[in-house]
Amino acid sequence: MRVFAFLAALSFGATSALAAEEPSGCDKFKWPIERERAALTAPDRTTLASGSEQASLPSSAITLGLVAPSEAKLPTPPERAPKDGSFAGFTSVKSATAGLYTISLSAGAWIDVVQDGHVLKPVAFSGATGCGGIRKSVKYELSAQPFVLQLSGAKENSVGIAILPAQ
Protein backbone atom coordinates (compact mmCIF):
# COMPACT_ATOMS: atom_id res chain seq x y z
CA MET A 1 0.00 0.00 0.00
CA ARG A 2 2.87 2.37 0.80
CA VAL A 3 4.41 1.69 -2.58
CA PHE A 4 1.11 2.61 -4.27
CA ALA A 5 0.85 5.84 -2.25
CA PHE A 6 4.46 6.69 -3.09
CA LEU A 7 3.90 6.06 -6.80
CA ALA A 8 0.70 8.11 -6.77
CA ALA A 9 2.50 11.01 -5.07
CA LEU A 10 5.39 10.72 -7.53
CA SER A 11 2.98 10.69 -10.47
CA PHE A 12 1.13 13.72 -9.11
CA GLY A 13 4.44 15.56 -8.61
CA ALA A 14 5.56 14.81 -12.18
CA THR A 15 2.20 15.93 -13.56
CA SER A 16 2.37 19.12 -11.50
CA ALA A 17 5.92 19.78 -12.71
CA LEU A 18 4.84 19.35 -16.32
CA ALA A 19 1.90 21.67 -15.80
CA ALA A 20 4.23 24.22 -14.22
CA GLU A 21 6.40 24.15 -17.35
CA GLU A 22 3.36 24.89 -19.55
CA PRO A 23 1.85 28.21 -18.45
CA SER A 24 -1.58 28.98 -19.84
CA GLY A 25 -2.92 32.32 -21.03
CA CYS A 26 -1.77 35.22 -23.15
CA ASP A 27 -0.47 37.04 -20.08
CA LYS A 28 1.98 34.21 -19.34
CA PHE A 29 4.45 35.09 -22.11
CA LYS A 30 7.70 36.67 -20.90
CA TRP A 31 7.24 39.72 -23.14
CA PRO A 32 4.31 41.45 -24.85
CA ILE A 33 3.03 39.35 -27.79
CA GLU A 34 0.12 41.48 -29.02
CA ARG A 35 1.90 42.47 -32.27
CA GLU A 36 2.96 38.89 -33.04
CA ARG A 37 -0.48 37.51 -32.16
CA ALA A 38 -2.16 40.08 -34.42
CA ALA A 39 0.14 39.09 -37.30
CA LEU A 40 -0.49 35.38 -36.74
CA THR A 41 -4.26 35.78 -36.67
CA ALA A 42 -4.51 38.17 -39.65
CA PRO A 43 -6.61 36.69 -42.47
CA ASP A 44 -4.23 37.74 -45.28
CA ARG A 45 -1.28 35.45 -44.49
CA THR A 46 0.61 34.13 -47.50
CA THR A 47 0.84 30.33 -47.67
CA LEU A 48 4.22 28.88 -48.60
CA ALA A 49 5.22 25.32 -49.35
CA SER A 50 8.07 23.74 -47.45
CA GLY A 51 11.34 24.42 -49.25
CA SER A 52 10.24 27.81 -50.56
CA GLU A 53 12.70 30.67 -50.84
CA GLN A 54 11.89 34.28 -49.98
CA ALA A 55 13.89 37.23 -51.29
CA SER A 56 13.57 39.07 -47.96
CA LEU A 57 11.81 38.85 -44.64
CA PRO A 58 8.06 38.70 -45.17
CA SER A 59 6.26 41.93 -44.24
CA SER A 60 3.47 39.95 -42.57
CA ALA A 61 3.01 36.51 -41.07
CA ILE A 62 3.05 33.47 -43.34
CA THR A 63 1.61 29.97 -43.16
CA LEU A 64 4.21 27.32 -43.89
CA GLY A 65 3.00 23.97 -45.22
CA LEU A 66 4.68 21.03 -43.51
CA VAL A 67 5.22 17.41 -44.52
CA ALA A 68 6.41 14.20 -42.89
CA PRO A 69 10.00 14.61 -41.62
CA SER A 70 11.27 11.99 -44.09
CA GLU A 71 9.85 14.07 -46.96
CA ALA A 72 10.85 17.50 -45.61
CA LYS A 73 14.47 17.34 -46.82
CA LEU A 74 15.57 19.75 -44.11
CA PRO A 75 18.93 21.28 -45.12
CA THR A 76 20.34 20.71 -41.60
CA PRO A 77 19.39 17.89 -39.23
CA PRO A 78 17.11 19.33 -36.52
CA GLU A 79 18.64 19.83 -33.07
CA ARG A 80 15.74 17.80 -31.61
CA ALA A 81 14.72 14.58 -33.36
CA PRO A 82 11.09 14.77 -34.55
CA LYS A 83 8.60 12.29 -33.15
CA ASP A 84 6.77 9.77 -35.32
CA GLY A 85 3.62 11.21 -36.83
CA SER A 86 4.87 14.80 -36.64
CA PHE A 87 5.45 17.30 -39.45
CA ALA A 88 8.45 19.35 -40.58
CA GLY A 89 9.39 21.95 -43.16
CA PHE A 90 11.58 24.92 -43.95
CA THR A 91 11.81 28.20 -45.78
CA SER A 92 14.90 30.20 -46.64
CA VAL A 93 15.29 33.97 -46.59
CA LYS A 94 17.91 35.42 -48.92
CA SER A 95 18.22 38.87 -47.34
CA ALA A 96 17.64 40.21 -43.84
CA THR A 97 18.73 43.29 -41.93
CA ALA A 98 20.92 42.41 -38.97
CA GLY A 99 19.20 42.65 -35.60
CA LEU A 100 17.22 40.95 -32.89
CA TYR A 101 14.04 39.26 -34.16
CA THR A 102 11.17 37.34 -32.62
CA ILE A 103 10.07 34.24 -34.47
CA SER A 104 6.59 33.38 -33.26
CA LEU A 105 4.54 30.30 -34.10
CA SER A 106 0.81 29.69 -34.06
CA ALA A 107 1.32 26.10 -32.88
CA GLY A 108 3.97 24.07 -31.12
CA ALA A 109 7.02 23.04 -33.15
CA TRP A 110 10.78 22.93 -32.73
CA ILE A 111 12.54 25.90 -34.38
CA ASP A 112 16.04 25.75 -35.87
CA VAL A 113 17.47 28.89 -37.47
CA VAL A 114 20.51 28.11 -39.60
CA GLN A 115 22.75 30.96 -40.73
CA ASP A 116 26.22 30.73 -42.27
CA GLY A 117 26.16 26.95 -41.78
CA HIS A 118 25.51 27.15 -38.02
CA VAL A 119 22.38 26.54 -35.98
CA LEU A 120 21.78 29.75 -34.03
CA LYS A 121 21.11 29.55 -30.33
CA PRO A 122 18.03 31.50 -29.20
CA VAL A 123 18.56 34.62 -27.13
CA ALA A 124 15.26 34.07 -25.27
CA PHE A 125 12.23 31.78 -25.36
CA SER A 126 8.65 32.20 -24.24
CA GLY A 127 5.60 30.04 -24.71
CA ALA A 128 2.17 29.40 -23.30
CA THR A 129 -0.88 27.34 -24.06
CA GLY A 130 -4.40 28.73 -24.09
CA CYS A 131 -3.62 31.88 -26.07
CA GLY A 132 -5.50 31.77 -29.37
CA GLY A 133 -3.28 32.27 -32.41
CA ILE A 134 0.14 32.03 -30.76
CA ARG A 135 1.94 29.20 -28.97
CA LYS A 136 5.57 30.27 -28.74
CA SER A 137 7.89 33.17 -29.41
CA VAL A 138 11.67 32.86 -29.65
CA LYS A 139 14.23 35.65 -30.03
CA TYR A 140 17.23 35.27 -32.33
CA GLU A 141 20.09 37.62 -33.19
CA LEU A 142 20.36 37.52 -37.00
CA SER A 143 23.24 38.85 -39.06
CA ALA A 144 22.76 40.44 -42.48
CA GLN A 145 23.10 37.09 -44.28
CA PRO A 146 20.70 34.54 -45.74
CA PHE A 147 19.19 32.10 -43.27
CA VAL A 148 17.03 28.99 -43.20
CA LEU A 149 14.11 28.63 -40.81
CA GLN A 150 13.37 24.97 -40.08
CA LEU A 151 10.40 23.64 -38.14
CA SER A 152 10.06 20.08 -36.91
CA GLY A 153 8.01 18.10 -34.43
CA ALA A 154 4.78 19.92 -35.32
CA LYS A 155 1.49 18.14 -34.67
CA GLU A 156 -0.21 19.95 -37.57
CA ASN A 157 0.63 20.03 -41.30
CA SER A 158 0.90 23.83 -41.37
CA VAL A 159 2.04 26.50 -38.93
CA GLY A 160 1.67 30.28 -38.89
CA ILE A 161 4.99 32.10 -38.56
CA ALA A 162 5.68 35.75 -37.77
CA ILE A 163 9.27 37.01 -38.04
CA LEU A 164 9.35 40.52 -36.60
CA PRO A 165 12.04 42.86 -35.27
CA ALA A 166 12.09 42.56 -31.48
CA GLN A 167 10.75 45.52 -29.55
C-alpha positions as CSV (number, residue, x, y, z in Angstrom):
1,M,0.0,0.0,0.0
2,R,2.9,2.4,0.8
3,V,4.4,1.7,-2.6
4,F,1.1,2.6,-4.3
5,A,0.8,5.8,-2.3
6,F,4.5,6.7,-3.1
7,L,3.9,6.1,-6.8
8,A,0.7,8.1,-6.8
9,A,2.5,11.0,-5.1
10,L,5.4,10.7,-7.5
11,S,3.0,10.7,-10.5
12,F,1.1,13.7,-9.1
13,G,4.4,15.6,-8.6
14,A,5.6,14.8,-12.2
15,T,2.2,15.9,-13.6
16,S,2.4,19.1,-11.5
17,A,5.9,19.8,-12.7
18,L,4.8,19.4,-16.3
19,A,1.9,21.7,-15.8
20,A,4.2,24.2,-14.2
21,E,6.4,24.2,-17.4
22,E,3.4,24.9,-19.6
23,P,1.9,28.2,-18.4
24,S,-1.6,29.0,-19.8
25,G,-2.9,32.3,-21.0
26,C,-1.8,35.2,-23.2
27,D,-0.5,37.0,-20.1
28,K,2.0,34.2,-19.3
29,F,4.5,35.1,-22.1
30,K,7.7,36.7,-20.9
31,W,7.2,39.7,-23.1
32,P,4.3,41.4,-24.8
33,I,3.0,39.4,-27.8
34,E,0.1,41.5,-29.0
35,R,1.9,42.5,-32.3
36,E,3.0,38.9,-33.0
37,R,-0.5,37.5,-32.2
38,A,-2.2,40.1,-34.4
39,A,0.1,39.1,-37.3
40,L,-0.5,35.4,-36.7
41,T,-4.3,35.8,-36.7
42,A,-4.5,38.2,-39.7
43,P,-6.6,36.7,-42.5
44,D,-4.2,37.7,-45.3
45,R,-1.3,35.5,-44.5
46,T,0.6,34.1,-47.5
47,T,0.8,30.3,-47.7
48,L,4.2,28.9,-48.6
49,A,5.2,25.3,-49.3
50,S,8.1,23.7,-47.4
51,G,11.3,24.4,-49.3
52,S,10.2,27.8,-50.6
53,E,12.7,30.7,-50.8
54,Q,11.9,34.3,-50.0
55,A,13.9,37.2,-51.3
56,S,13.6,39.1,-48.0
57,L,11.8,38.8,-44.6
58,P,8.1,38.7,-45.2
59,S,6.3,41.9,-44.2
60,S,3.5,40.0,-42.6
61,A,3.0,36.5,-41.1
62,I,3.1,33.5,-43.3
63,T,1.6,30.0,-43.2
64,L,4.2,27.3,-43.9
65,G,3.0,24.0,-45.2
66,L,4.7,21.0,-43.5
67,V,5.2,17.4,-44.5
68,A,6.4,14.2,-42.9
69,P,10.0,14.6,-41.6
70,S,11.3,12.0,-44.1
71,E,9.9,14.1,-47.0
72,A,10.9,17.5,-45.6
73,K,14.5,17.3,-46.8
74,L,15.6,19.8,-44.1
75,P,18.9,21.3,-45.1
76,T,20.3,20.7,-41.6
77,P,19.4,17.9,-39.2
78,P,17.1,19.3,-36.5
79,E,18.6,19.8,-33.1
80,R,15.7,17.8,-31.6
81,A,14.7,14.6,-33.4
82,P,11.1,14.8,-34.6
83,K,8.6,12.3,-33.1
84,D,6.8,9.8,-35.3
85,G,3.6,11.2,-36.8
86,S,4.9,14.8,-36.6
87,F,5.5,17.3,-39.4
88,A,8.5,19.4,-40.6
89,G,9.4,22.0,-43.2
90,F,11.6,24.9,-44.0
91,T,11.8,28.2,-45.8
92,S,14.9,30.2,-46.6
93,V,15.3,34.0,-46.6
94,K,17.9,35.4,-48.9
95,S,18.2,38.9,-47.3
96,A,17.6,40.2,-43.8
97,T,18.7,43.3,-41.9
98,A,20.9,42.4,-39.0
99,G,19.2,42.6,-35.6
100,L,17.2,41.0,-32.9
101,Y,14.0,39.3,-34.2
102,T,11.2,37.3,-32.6
103,I,10.1,34.2,-34.5
104,S,6.6,33.4,-33.3
105,L,4.5,30.3,-34.1
106,S,0.8,29.7,-34.1
107,A,1.3,26.1,-32.9
108,G,4.0,24.1,-31.1
109,A,7.0,23.0,-33.1
110,W,10.8,22.9,-32.7
111,I,12.5,25.9,-34.4
112,D,16.0,25.7,-35.9
113,V,17.5,28.9,-37.5
114,V,20.5,28.1,-39.6
115,Q,22.7,31.0,-40.7
116,D,26.2,30.7,-42.3
117,G,26.2,26.9,-41.8
118,H,25.5,27.2,-38.0
119,V,22.4,26.5,-36.0
120,L,21.8,29.8,-34.0
121,K,21.1,29.6,-30.3
122,P,18.0,31.5,-29.2
123,V,18.6,34.6,-27.1
124,A,15.3,34.1,-25.3
125,F,12.2,31.8,-25.4
126,S,8.7,32.2,-24.2
127,G,5.6,30.0,-24.7
128,A,2.2,29.4,-23.3
129,T,-0.9,27.3,-24.1
130,G,-4.4,28.7,-24.1
131,C,-3.6,31.9,-26.1
132,G,-5.5,31.8,-29.4
133,G,-3.3,32.3,-32.4
134,I,0.1,32.0,-30.8
135,R,1.9,29.2,-29.0
136,K,5.6,30.3,-28.7
137,S,7.9,33.2,-29.4
138,V,11.7,32.9,-29.6
139,K,14.2,35.7,-30.0
140,Y,17.2,35.3,-32.3
141,E,20.1,37.6,-33.2
142,L,20.4,37.5,-37.0
143,S,23.2,38.8,-39.1
144,A,22.8,40.4,-42.5
145,Q,23.1,37.1,-44.3
146,P,20.7,34.5,-45.7
147,F,19.2,32.1,-43.3
148,V,17.0,29.0,-43.2
149,L,14.1,28.6,-40.8
150,Q,13.4,25.0,-40.1
151,L,10.4,23.6,-38.1
152,S,10.1,20.1,-36.9
153,G,8.0,18.1,-34.4
154,A,4.8,19.9,-35.3
155,K,1.5,18.1,-34.7
156,E,-0.2,19.9,-37.6
157,N,0.6,20.0,-41.3
158,S,0.9,23.8,-41.4
159,V,2.0,26.5,-38.9
160,G,1.7,30.3,-38.9
161,I,5.0,32.1,-38.6
162,A,5.7,35.8,-37.8
163,I,9.3,37.0,-38.0
164,L,9.3,40.5,-36.6
165,P,12.0,42.9,-35.3
166,A,12.1,42.6,-31.5
167,Q,10.7,45.5,-29.5
